Amino acid sequence: MVEMQPRRSRFRRARWVAPAVALGLAALSAGLGLAAQAHIFAQPDHEISFVVDEGLPYGITQESVDAVAATQAFSYEPFTVMVVGRDLTWDEYNNGEMPDGIDVMLSVGFDESDVDLVIADATRASVAKLAELDDWMIQHRVASDMRETYINNLTQGLGPSAVVGAALTAASGAFDGSTRSPVFWISLAALPLLAGLLVMLDWAHNFARERGKARKFSRARLHLARVVLELELLEARVLVAGAELDRATGPSARKVADGIKDQLESELAAIRDDSLKLAQEEQLLTREILNQDIEIHEPGAPAHAMALADFAAATDALRRRTNGLIAASSLRVGHSAGGDVLGQLALATTLPLDDLLKRDDLLTTQEARVLHGHRSDLLALVSEAETAFGTGSSPETIVAHSDLLARWRQVEQRIATALAKTERRLKTRGNKDGAAPAGKDALARRVAERAQVASGGTLSTMAELRASLDLTPRDALTASEHAERVLLLVEAIDGSAQRMAPSQEVAAATRRKDREGSNAAPLAVGLLPLAAGVIAGIVAISAMAADDKTYGKTLTGDEPLAALHVVGDPTLLPDYVDDGRQHDEAENIDTLTLAYVRDAMERATKYGDKALLPEPVELFVTLLPIADYVEVKPLKEDINRIEIDYFDLLAAYPRIKAQVAAQYPDAIDPALGEVRPGKAILPLWIAEDGSYGTGLPLTSTLSTGVDSRLGAYYFEATQPLMLNRPDDMSFEAGWIVADQMSELGRQMEYNNLRKQTLAPAAMFWTVALATWAGAQAVTIAAWSIAQLARRGAGTRSTRRALRELREQLNKLALGLDLSMLDAVAVLGSSDGHGGKAAEADQHLYESMLLTAWREVQELESLPRRLQRGPEWRARVERMRAVITTLAERDTAVADRAMQMIRSYS
């Protein structure tokens, strides 16, 4: 028993697998879409819990922290923060060993001998789950960010909120959940759907291919079935032919009869053996293509099936051999006149000879005369085969048929010899002109096209018919192949593609289109989606990097200052040191108005990289004698600045807030001791020498996120720039306030930045694969639609061509009588055979015309659904070639007849 086909083949042909996989991928895509929606639109809804030690500075208590956390401390994942004032132990900050239920620890204390204002002390913060990782840099980064956030908020006057800000930084760095990038999630959700689409497109392609294979296999089986059905008829004909041949008497007739009988019987045996082998191959292919469960019990069957293309070619060749043997068995024993059979062979030779004889510019007079004479001899033999033997059978008829075939071989040999001489002469000329000779493929293609024309589109080769009649030359080209090779050489010499027959032009154009289409399709389907995927991946990671950048942002703030209040004694603000400005400018205190500051901020946006505020802010400018609040030291590095101790500054903040609260109670939250939301306090320090400068604005906005600038510039608070110094230029206090507010707007826009938790490689590959799959699906679908449109257009154009062919046939049929007069009555007198060659030529023309008429009628009568596809178009193209050849022959005969008539006159 032959081994079963591999499981993979059976799986591939299981029609339900691909749709089921595509449906599963679509369901997966829908599930990922729901997950994508949940992630993209997710909001932090888990509360952050705090455990606060007692006795901590800056108003940090359990109650105050909980009060801030109730409205601001939310995370994507729940966790608990422990706030202490002491240093963290080694195990706490390095190993993450914390009390039960604690996930994060934060120390709010300072080492006053080494205040960590420039570089945050990472040992004062720790995240337990990050400390357990092998990569210590992640823990160090998040701990540093937490401590830095705490100090930033502390510097801008926050206490309990500074702790919450540090917790929010920990949430974004360690408890942020998965990525919420819409690009990533949409790409991830679309990937299975696009993959399913690709699966379905591939399934549709394979399904169409399998249907095509089934149709091709069905045609091949039909050919084989016809051969098997004709075997009995063929055997009967060979037996009858053998009986007729056995009647031959006489040494010469007996020798001829024995040779013919042996040849017919050997060919019959070969056809029988080949049909048996192909029947075994048919069973294997039936199992592979139609039914995998069929079992093969044929002894000696091959282990593996032959390729379908080889099987189809073998069955087609076997059919031609069978038809040829049937014709030969009848012809060689005298049961058939044989004119039609020999007429097809003659046409395959005379048609290229006719094309060659038109080239009188390349043929010598002697060559043209010789070739024309041989052509007439060949057609005369066709006429003899049609008329000289009748339908009776006798030993004399057998010998006469054998003699006719012998003379046929001699005529073809003379044609081949004459063409060989012409070819050698033309090659010499071609070498001088640099003409490249045609290859074997071009010759084979030309011979096949000519065979289709000669047989009315039913045959693509005459080889089997020649072999059945023992007309195949040994180790040499046939006369028709010689003629085609000379024609190809002629075309190479003059480089005139337009000299091709129209049928050959159509075939060549079709082949060029097919080659271009087959080359362009893989390029478009393969390279373009790949390029689109790579570009999309690069754009995605570039956009992700742009979202993470902490510099170079385009500022978008468009909110003017909401309100401005001056707190303190207005007389404390000094006049300008530049006396000249007092006469043409407003008083210094008059610049501290809402209108002035708004205008100054608006003008600043036109001349620099500045913007208005991102949200409304109500400002309280406090006029503070600096010596009453902090101890001041000169700064050696910059004489225009002074230095304030950081802890003195923190100690002064409560007094400043209390001063504002005394005049504007709604500005300060008494429970937290912090500025209320939407408000800001700007300390305006006034020195004894008349100089003044601003400190860092005190706001309620938490400084959070990656590399936040809000509160980060501690030196603006501890080292204020003092203007209006003696012997210096004057600067309006309003202008200084406006500049500080513009800077506050910048810092607020660079606040709350989030670092992408998704690796760039993951983003690249997800987006690239999704884009590639989408582009691949769109490209394949577009290509398929284009192919359908192209086929539809091709079908419509082919139907138009079929209507044109019908009109041409009608014209040729109407002119048939005139064509007979031209060919026989006029030209027959000069064929050298008493008009027999001309009559045979005309008869072949009429036979071709009748065959073309029937084929066109059959094509027109097919149902509309069958008038499409490459096979139907190929049949129409074959008919176009046949009818074009008929029209050219009719025109050529009419022209030659007219020339002869004119020569008589």
DAFEN-V179867 format. One record per backbone hydrogen bond with DSSP energy under -0.5 kcal/mol. CO is the residue of the C=O (numbers start at 0). NH is the residue of the N-H. Records with the same first field share a line. If there is no record, write none. Layout:
BEGIN
CO=NH / NH
END
This chain:
BEGIN
5=8 / 9
6=10
7=11
8=12
9=13
10=13
12=14
13=16 / 17
14=18
15=19
16=20
17=21
18=22
19=23
20=24
21=25
22=26
23=27
24=28
25=29
26=30
27=31
28=32
29=33
30=34
31=35
32=36
33=37
34=38
35=39
36=40
38=41
42=44
45=74
46=48 / 78
48=80
50=82
56=59
58=60
59=55
60=64
61=65
62=66
63=67
64=68
65=69
67=70 / 71
68=72
71=73
72=47
74=45
78=48
79=102 / 103
80=50 / 82
81=83 / 105
82=52
83=107
88=92
89=93 / 94
90=94 / 96
95=97
98=101
102=127
103=81
104=125
105=83 / 107
109=111
110=113
114=116
117=119
119=121
120=123
121=124
122=87
123=106
125=104
126=130
127=131
129=132
133=135
134=137 / 138
135=139
136=140
137=141
138=142
139=143
140=144
141=145
142=146
143=147
144=148
145=149
146=150
147=151
148=152
149=153
150=154
151=155
152=157
153=156
155=698
158=161 / 162
159=163
160=164
161=165
162=166
163=167
164=168
165=169
166=170
167=171
168=172
169=173 / 174
170=174
174=75 / 76
180=184
181=185
182=186
183=187
184=188
185=189
186=190
187=191
188=192
189=193
190=194
191=195
192=196
193=197
194=198
195=199
196=200
197=201
198=202
199=203
200=204
201=205
202=206
203=207
204=208
205=209
206=210
207=211
208=212
209=213
210=214
211=215
212=216
213=217
214=218
215=219
216=220
217=221
218=222
219=223
220=224
221=225
222=226
223=227
224=228
225=229
226=230
227=230 / 231
228=232
229=233
230=234
231=235
232=236
233=237
234=238
235=239
236=240
237=241
238=242
239=243
240=244
241=245
242=246
243=246
244=247
249=253
250=254
251=255
252=256
253=257
254=258
255=259
256=260
257=261
258=262
259=263
260=264
261=265
262=266
263=267
264=268
265=269
266=270
267=271
268=272
269=273
270=274
271=275
272=276
273=277
274=278
275=279
276=280
277=281
278=282
279=283
280=284
281=285
282=286
283=287
284=288
285=289 / 290
290=293
294=296
295=1
297=300
306=310
307=311
308=312
309=313
310=314
311=315
312=316
313=317
314=318
315=319
316=320
317=321
318=322
319=323
320=324
321=325
322=326
323=327
324=328
325=329
326=330
327=331
328=332
329=334 / 335
330=333
337=341
338=342
339=343
340=344
341=345
342=346
343=347
344=348
345=348 / 349
346=350
348=352
349=353
350=354
351=355
352=356
353=357
355=358
357=359
358=361 / 362
363=367
364=368
365=369
366=370
367=371
368=372
369=373
370=374
371=375
372=376
373=377
374=378
375=379
376=380
377=381
378=382
379=383
380=384
381=385
382=386
383=387
388=391
393=397
394=398
395=399
396=400
397=401
398=402
399=403
400=404
401=405
402=406
403=407
404=408
405=409
406=410
407=411
408=412
409=413
410=414
411=415
412=416
413=417
414=418
415=419
416=420
417=421
418=422
419=423
420=424
421=425
422=426
423=427
424=428
425=429
426=430
427=431
428=432
429=433 / 434
438=442
439=443
440=444
441=445
442=446
443=447
444=448
445=449
446=450
447=451
448=452
449=453
450=454
451=456
452=455
454=457
461=465
462=466
463=467
464=468
465=470
466=469
470=472
472=475
477=481
478=482
479=483
480=484
481=485
482=486
483=487
484=488
485=489
486=490
487=491
488=492
489=493
490=494 / 495
494=496
495=498
496=499
500=503 / 504
501=505
502=506
503=507
504=508
505=509
506=510
507=511
508=512
509=513
510=514
511=515
512=516
513=517
514=518
515=519
516=520
517=521
518=522
519=523
520=524
521=525
522=526 / 527
523=528
525=529
526=530
527=531
528=532
529=533
530=534
531=535
532=536
533=537
534=538
535=539
536=540
537=541
538=542
539=543
540=544
541=545
542=546
543=547
544=548
545=548
552=554
556=611
557=559
558=612
562=618
564=566 / 620
566=622
567=569
568=571
569=572
571=573
576=578
577=580 / 581
578=581
579=582 / 583
580=584
586=589 / 590
587=590
588=591
590=592
592=596
593=597
594=598
595=599
596=600
597=601
598=602
599=603
600=604
601=605
602=605 / 606
603=606
607=609
612=557 / 558
616=561 / 562 / 618
617=679
618=564 / 620
619=621 / 681
620=566 / 622
621=623 / 683
623=625 / 685
624=627
625=628 / 629
630=644
632=642
633=635
634=637
637=640
639=721
640=634
642=632
644=648
645=649
646=650
647=651
648=652
649=653
651=655
652=656
653=657
654=658
655=659
656=660
657=661
658=662
659=662 / 663
663=666
664=667
666=675
667=669
668=672 / 673
673=668
675=678
677=617
678=699
679=619
680=682 / 697
681=621
682=684 / 694
683=623
684=692
685=625
686=689
690=686
691=722
692=684
696=698
697=680
701=703
703=751 / 752
704=707
708=710 / 711 / 712
711=713
712=715
713=716 / 717
714=718
717=643
719=641 / 721
720=722
722=691
724=727
728=723
731=735
732=736
733=737
734=738
735=739
736=740
737=741
738=742
739=743
740=744
741=745
742=746
743=747
744=748
745=749
747=750
749=708
752=705
758=762
759=763
760=764
761=765
762=766
763=767
764=768
765=769
766=770
767=771
768=772
769=773
770=774
771=775
772=776
773=777
774=778
775=779
776=780
777=781
778=782
779=783
780=784
781=785
782=786
783=787
784=788
785=789
786=790
787=791
788=792
789=793
790=794
791=795
792=796
793=797
794=798
795=799
796=800
797=801
798=802
799=803
800=804
801=805
802=806
803=807
804=808
805=809
806=810
807=811
808=812
809=813
810=814
812=815
814=818
815=819
816=820
817=821
818=822
819=823 / 824
820=825
821=826
823=827
826=829
827=830 / 834
832=835
834=838
835=839
836=840
837=841
838=842
839=843
840=844
841=845
842=846
843=847
844=848
845=849
846=850
847=851
848=852
849=853
850=854
851=855
852=856
853=857
854=858
855=859
856=860
857=861
858=861
862=865 / 866
863=866
865=867
868=872
869=873
870=874
871=875
872=876
873=877
874=878
875=879
876=880
877=881
878=882
879=883
880=884
881=885
882=886
883=887
884=888
885=889
886=890
887=891
888=892
889=893
890=894
891=895
892=896
893=897
894=898
895=899
896=900
897=901
898=902
899=903
900=904
END
